[in-house]
Amino acid sequence: MTAEEALNLVDSLLCSTFGQRLNDVQCAVFLESWLGRTYAEIAVQISYEHDYIKQIGCQLWRSLSELFGREVCKKNIQTVLRSYHQSSNSQQSSKKDTNNLEFLAANESTRYEIMNGELFVTPTRHRRHQQVCLKIARSLDIWSEFSSLGETILAPGMLFSPVDSVIPDVVWVSRARLAQIEDEAGHFTGAPELVIEVLSPGKQNELQDKKAKLKLYSVSGVREYWIVDRFTQKIEVYRRKKAQLILVATLLDDDKITSPLLPGFSCCIRLFFPE
């Protein structure tokens, strides 16, 4: 990947994700940094004060860190961009369907999901991500055992169609619905009543849960969808209204989460997040 190719990729991603374009100074800082030049050298090259160029660089790396969901700096920008470029090319090389999954190498550190024929490959979630999933599942499971109304399941395989196969973090499904949608392999071929996703770092991951999966769950018939943000410790609750999932509540701190799907269930959301 050349410096110009990297610049065009970054500018395009920032525009599509944040609606922002790089200005001339940011472009110069990016290009010169890509070539390994110091802030002092860049300042002399484009006739700006050293402190100003350093400030522009820090702001740029901060934006790229948010974009890619990992720390980005002058030293690793080439590694980050080349890794993203290779991953993107792999995803876009061909449309995938569920039949392709059997040919992908089994790997406990990798999760494969397909939405609208596009393959998404993500690494195993952070320990704190897994802890939040477990705490939510445990709360729902205790209620489920008491009520005998359904089951709580961690990371089930959901095969909505040949081009839509996802693995949500947590689901709750009624016993009657489970009997209808579970196949012999233990996969779901239809939507459970409640789906829960815990956000992973990075704007791309956030858009995946808040845009692509929200749309998929909406058209597939999910009745309620919780998006859990472990970083800000809040939960967005979407419920089905007029054949689509609509945001009905944003819960924080000591707010209690309830659901018409779960009569009698109530939990302070603060208990879902490790201290």
Backbone hydrogen bonds, N-H to C=O, Kabsch-Sander energy under -0.5 kcal/mol:
donor,donor_aa,acceptor,acceptor_aa,energy
6,A,2,T,-2.4
7,L,3,A,-2.4
8,N,4,E,-2.4
9,L,5,E,-2.1
10,V,6,A,-2.5
11,D,7,L,-2.7
12,S,8,N,-2.1
13,L,9,L,-2.5
14,L,10,V,-2.6
15,C,11,D,-1.8
16,S,12,S,-2.5
17,T,13,L,-2.2
18,F,14,L,-2.4
19,G,14,L,-0.7
19,G,15,C,-1.1
20,Q,14,L,-1.4
27,C,23,N,-2.5
28,A,24,D,-2.2
29,V,25,V,-2.6
30,F,26,Q,-2.6
31,L,27,C,-2.7
32,E,28,A,-2.6
33,S,29,V,-2.3
34,W,30,F,-2.5
35,L,31,L,-1.3
36,G,33,S,-1.8
37,R,32,E,-2.3
42,I,38,T,-2.4
43,A,39,Y,-2.7
44,V,40,A,-1.8
45,Q,41,E,-2.3
46,I,42,I,-2.3
47,S,43,A,-0.8
48,Y,43,A,-2.1
53,I,49,E,-2.0
54,K,50,H,-2.4
55,Q,51,D,-2.1
56,I,52,Y,-2.4
57,G,53,I,-2.4
58,C,54,K,-2.4
59,Q,55,Q,-2.2
60,L,56,I,-2.2
61,W,57,G,-2.6
62,R,58,C,-1.9
63,S,59,Q,-2.1
64,L,60,L,-2.3
65,S,61,W,-2.2
66,E,62,R,-1.8
67,L,63,S,-2.0
68,F,64,L,-2.5
69,G,65,S,-1.3
70,R,65,S,-1.0
77,I,73,C,-1.1
80,V,76,N,-2.6
81,L,77,I,-2.5
82,R,78,Q,-2.4
83,S,79,T,-2.1
84,Y,80,V,-2.4
85,H,81,L,-2.7
86,Q,82,R,-2.4
87,S,83,S,-2.2
88,S,84,Y,-2.8
89,N,85,H,-2.4
90,S,86,Q,-2.0
91,Q,87,S,-2.0
92,Q,88,S,-2.2
93,S,89,N,-0.9
96,K,117,G,-3.1
98,T,162,P,-2.6
100,N,97,D,-1.9
101,L,97,D,-0.5
101,L,98,T,-0.8
102,E,99,N,-0.5
103,F,100,N,-1.7
104,L,101,L,-1.3
110,T,107,N,-1.7
111,R,122,T,-3.2
113,E,120,F,-2.3
114,I,165,S,-3.5
115,M,118,E,-2.1
117,G,163,V,-2.5
118,E,115,M,-1.9
119,L,91,Q,-0.6
120,F,113,E,-3.5
122,T,111,R,-2.4
122,T,120,F,-0.5
124,T,109,S,-1.7
130,Q,126,H,-2.2
131,Q,127,R,-2.1
132,V,128,R,-2.1
133,C,129,H,-2.1
134,L,130,Q,-2.3
135,K,131,Q,-2.4
136,I,132,V,-2.3
137,A,133,C,-2.7
138,R,134,L,-2.6
139,S,135,K,-2.0
140,L,136,I,-2.3
141,D,137,A,-2.7
142,I,138,R,-2.3
143,W,139,S,-1.7
144,S,140,L,-2.6
145,E,141,D,-2.6
146,F,142,I,-1.8
147,S,143,W,-2.7
148,S,144,S,-2.6
151,E,173,V,-2.8
153,I,171,V,-2.6
155,A,169,D,-2.1
158,M,156,P,-0.5
158,M,166,V,-2.7
159,L,157,G,-0.5
159,L,188,F,-3.4
160,F,158,M,-0.8
160,F,164,D,-1.5
161,S,164,D,-1.5
164,D,161,S,-1.5
165,S,114,I,-2.5
166,V,158,M,-2.1
169,D,196,I,-0.7
170,V,196,I,-2.0
171,V,153,I,-2.3
172,W,194,L,-2.2
173,V,151,E,-2.4
175,R,149,L,-1.6
178,L,174,S,-2.6
179,A,175,R,-1.7
180,Q,176,A,-0.8
180,Q,177,R,-0.6
181,I,177,R,-1.8
182,E,178,L,-1.8
183,D,187,H,-2.7
186,G,183,D,-1.8
188,F,157,G,-2.9
189,T,181,I,-3.0
189,T,187,H,-0.5
191,A,220,S,-0.5
194,L,172,W,-2.2
195,V,224,E,-2.2
196,I,170,V,-2.9
197,E,226,W,-2.5
199,L,197,E,-0.5
199,L,228,V,-3.0
203,K,66,E,-2.2
204,Q,67,L,-1.0
206,E,202,G,-2.0
207,L,203,K,-2.6
208,Q,204,Q,-1.8
209,D,205,N,-1.9
210,K,206,E,-2.7
211,K,207,L,-2.1
212,A,207,L,-1.3
213,K,208,Q,-3.0
215,K,211,K,-2.3
216,L,212,A,-2.2
217,Y,213,K,-3.2
218,S,214,L,-1.8
219,V,215,K,-2.4
220,S,216,L,-1.6
221,G,217,Y,-0.7
221,G,218,S,-0.7
222,V,217,Y,-2.2
223,R,193,E,-1.1
224,E,193,E,-1.9
225,Y,238,Y,-2.6
226,W,195,V,-2.4
227,I,236,E,-2.4
228,V,197,E,-3.0
228,V,226,W,-0.6
229,D,227,I,-0.5
229,D,234,K,-2.9
230,R,228,V,-0.8
233,Q,229,D,-1.2
234,K,229,D,-1.4
235,I,251,L,-1.9
236,E,227,I,-2.5
237,V,235,I,-0.5
237,V,249,A,-3.0
238,Y,225,Y,-2.8
238,Y,236,E,-0.5
239,R,246,I,-2.5
240,R,223,R,-2.1
241,K,244,Q,-3.1
244,Q,241,K,-0.9
246,I,239,R,-2.8
248,V,237,V,-3.1
249,A,237,V,-1.3
251,L,235,I,-3.0
253,D,233,Q,-0.8
255,D,252,L,-3.0
257,I,267,C,-3.0
262,L,259,S,-1.3
265,F,262,L,-2.3
267,C,257,I,-1.4
269,I,255,D,-2.4
270,R,253,D,-0.9
271,L,268,C,-1.8
272,F,269,I,-1.9
273,F,270,R,-1.1
